[in-house]
């Protein structure tokens, strides 16, 4: 999710099963700060043995012994991650399953609120956070928008590229063509995302140019933002491009929303890892490069209609 904290990418700008993927789903209550009732799933269970996984030896001993990497996510961003029949599914769980085959471990997903993921990671609730999180300097360094230190930063292993998109009710009754057309109008967004920051930046541009500020309506989760747009309380919503495209294609059989204009501020999504967990970070980077090389990465993206976000090589802290 983008934003400056640019996306999930804005703070932000946040994709075929590979082989046999066993996914165990159960509803559970997570208990970290603003974490919420959510679904949990295991990605990669049974996909590789310790002796047979090519990158098993690259993992820190902790994960070799446990056979598990705990993943924090916000499963409200189809096609990247969402809950279906009590299981977390989507691009990120399927990519994690492919990574699990290379590393010889299971990736266990637990869903909570997006803006609490990095805090939960740094307090040890999760080993990584994988949730369409835009990699940027602000998150790397643990800074707020003014540059003030808020807490520990994180490292990112970049694995996908996405930008911010504007979507409206089907038929686009207000004739919105781009984010610039939102000056003086109400727009809905999920709180704590990079696209919330994108709206704030555009709103300032509106007023600096003599226009009216955007009436930003920030909600705890993206479902609430979508409902606001659908009900006509906001003329548009802002989201990650692949999420907005999927929403327009599927909601009410494709009759609820449409994406307008081009994606903006494209940046990398990254797997977040604690700064001091460099062994896991580096093993994940090798695993991402390995699934890109063997084609399983592209198969996952194509399965979920997210092929335009493919990258050629993983990077560490490539966001700006």
N, C-alpha and C positions, 0 to 999 in steps of 0.2 A: 504494500500500500504506500502510495507516494506522498510526500509532503515535504517540506523542507526540513523536514524529516521527510522530503518530497514525496511522496507517495507512501501508499502502503508501502504509493510512491509518492506522498507529501507530505508531508511528512513523509513526501512520498511522491511515485507513480504509480500491490502484493500481483497438468497438463498431463492403450492397450496394455493392458496389464502385461508385464514382462514375465514370461514363463508362468509358473504357477505361483500365485500370490495368495497366501492365507491371511485373511483379515478377520480379527476377532473384534466385535464391537459390543460395547456395553455402555449404558447410560450411567454416569457417576457424577458426584459432586466434588469439584475441585475446590481447594480452600485457600488460594493465595490472593490476598487483597481483593481485587475486583474480579477475580475469576468467577465463572458462573457454572450452573448445571450444564453439562456438555457431554458429547459423545466421545468415546475413546476407541481407537483401533490400533491394530498391530499391522505394520507393513513389512513384508519381507520374511515373515515367519515361514521357516521350512524351505527357504529358497536357496540356502547354501549351508554347507557344513563348515565347521571351523577349519578342518584340514584341507578342504577343497577351495575355499574362497581365496582368490588371488591376492587380495590386499589385506587379509586378516592380520598379517604380521605388522602392518603399518599402524594398527590401532594401539592406543595406550592399553596397558595391562588391565585396567579397570573394566574396559568394555570387552576385552577378550574373555575375562572371567565371567562377567554377567551375561554376555551375549545379547545385550539390550542397549539401545540408545533411546532415551526418553525425549519426545518431541512435543513442544508446546505449539499450538496453532489456534487460529480463530476460524472455525469451520463454517463460514457464512459467505464464501466467495467462490461459488461455482463459476467456472469449471476448475479453479485452482484447488479449493478444498471446501467441501460441504458435507452435510449429514444426510444420508439416505438409509432408511430402514435401520436406524441406530448405529450405522457405521460411517466413519469419515472416509470419503472417497474424493477422487479428483487428481489433478496433475501432480500436486505435491506428494500425496500418499503413494501414487504409482511410481514417481521418480524415486522416492525413498525405498520402495520395494526393490527397484533396480539397483540402487546403491547398496542395499542389504545383501544382494547376491554377490557383489564384489567384495564386501567387507566381512561377510559371514556373520552378521548380527541382525536382530530384529529392530525395526524402528517402531516404537509405540507412541501413537499420537493421542494427546489429550487436548480438548478444546476449551478455551476460556476467552475472556475479552481481549481484543487486539491490543489496546493500550497498556495492558498489564503483562504482555509477553516477555519483554526484555527484563523487566523487574523480576519476574518469575525465574527467568534464566539465570540472572545474576545472584539470586538467592538460593540456587541449587535445586529448584523444583524440577527443572528440565535440563537436559544436557545440551539441547539445541532448540532454536525456534525456527520453524519453517512454515511461513504463512504469508506468502506474497509480500514480504517485507522489503521495501526499497532500501538499498544500501546507499547511505550518504554520510558525509563527514559528521553531521550533527549526531547521528546515532553511533557512529564509530567512537566518538569522543565523549558521549554522554552529556551533551549540551542542550540547553533550551534554545528558543529562537533568538534570544538576545546574546547568546554565547556564554551564558552562565552555566557553570558546572552543576548538573543535577544529580549525577551518580556515575556509576561505572559505565564506560562505553563497552562496545562489543566488536568482535571481528566478524567479517562476513565472507562467506564463500559464494561468489556470484554464479548463478546457474540459469538465469532467464532475463529477458529484456522486455519491458512494458512501459507504456506511457499512460497519461491521464486522458479520460474520455468524458464527454458530456452526453447525457441521455435525457430524453423527454418522453412525455406521453405519446403513444402512437398517434401519428398525424401531426405532431409538433404544432399544436394550436397557437403558440406564441411566435412561431417562425424563428426559433433560435438556430443560429448557424455555427456558433463558436462560443467559447467561454467569454469572449469580449461582449457578447450580446446579453450577458447576465447583469450588467450594470443597472442598478435600481430595481432589480427583480429578486424574488426569493429562490434560493437554491438549497437543496438538501444534500447532506454528506455525513459520513460516519466520523465521529469525533476521534481525534488523535491520529488521523491518517495524513499522508502527504498531500492527498487531494484536498483536504481541508485547508492546508497551507496554500495550495494552488489557488483556491477561492479567495483566501485572505490577500494574497499577492495581487490577484486580479482586481479585487475590490479597491485596493489602494491605488492601482492604476486608473480605475474609474474616477475616483475622487480627485486624483492629481490632474486628470484631464478635464476637470470641471463637471463631471457627471456625478450620479448618485452611487453610493456604496451598494454592494450586493448584500441582500438580506440573507445572511448565512444561517441556515438551520442545521445545527450539528446534533446528531443522535448517537446513542450508545452503540447501536449496531446498524448495519447497512440495510437490514430488512425494514427497519423503521423509516429510513431515508427513502427507500423505494416506495413504501406505502404513502408517504407524504406526496411524492411526485404523482403517483397514480390517482390520489384523491384530489389533486389540483391545488394543494396547499403550497406547492413549490412548482415553478415552471420547468425546472430541470434538476437532475441529480448529477453528481460527479463521482467517478469511480475509476479503477484500473481498467485499461482498455479491454483486455480479454474477458474480464468480469462483465463489463457493460455489454459487450457483444453477445456473450452467452445469455445474459438477462434478456436482451432484446429478442433473441432467437427462441427462448423457451417460455418466458412468463406469459401465462394465459394463451399458450399455443402460438406465441409470437404476436399477439394482438395488444399487448400492454404498453410496450416501450419501443423506442427507436434511438439509435446512436446518431448524433449529428456531428458534422465536421470531422477533422482528422485527430488522431491521438497527438498529445503534446507532451513535452518534457520527458521523453523516453529515457529510462534509466534501468539499472540492473536490480533484479530481486536477488537477495542473498540469504543463505542459511546463516543465522546468527549463532555465534559461539562465544563463550566467555573469553576474555582477553588472555587469561592464563592457561587456557586449554588448547595450546598450540598443536599438540600431538593429534588431537581429534580434528582440529581445523585442517591440518595438512593432509590427514588421511581422507577427509571428505573431499578436498580438492582433487586428489588423485582419483577418487572414485567417480566424481563428476566427469573428469576427463576420460575415464575408462568407459563410461556408458555413452558418452558422445562418440567415442571412437568405434564402439561395437554396434552402433545404430539403435540401441534400445532407448536411448534418450529421445531421438526423433520419433520413434514409434509411439511413445507416451504422449508427446505433444500433439501428434497427428490424431491420435485417438480422441483427444478432448478438443480438437479444433483450435489449438494454440500454437501451431507450427510457426507462425510469424514471429514468435518470441524466442526462437532458438538462437543459441550462441555457438561459436566455434570452439571456445576454450574457456575453462573456468578461470576465475581470478579471485584474488584475496583483496578485499577492501578497494574494489575498483570504482566505487561510487564517489561522487563529488558533492 
